[in-house]
Amino acid sequence: MKRIALIFCIVLSLILFIRIFRILWYDFSRLTDYGFGYLAGSVILFLLFASFSYLLARKPAQRDN
């Protein structure tokens, strides 16, 4: 289940990154106030899913007893 969640978060992060890049590269000069809000929301979602991916992918610390 953890692996499925990790793959899901990585795929969504990649999709959001591509969407953000396309907006910044092709449409930045034509953005309205609503467009900037859409871009900001996409960046927030990208950061959220990227951080979930990082948290799911890291391994727990080894304890030496």
C-alpha positions, 0 to 999 in steps of 0.5 A: 500500500505504501508503494502504491501511494508513493507511485501515485504521489510521484506521478501527480508531482510529475504531472503538476511539474510539467503543467507549471513549467508549461504555464511559466514557459508559454503563457506567463505573459498572458496570465490574468489574476485568476491565472496567477491564482491557478499557478499558485494553487498548482505550485502548492499542490506540487510542493504537497505531493513532492513532500509526501513522496519524500516522506514515503520514500525515505527509510526509517532511521536505524537504531543501535541498541 
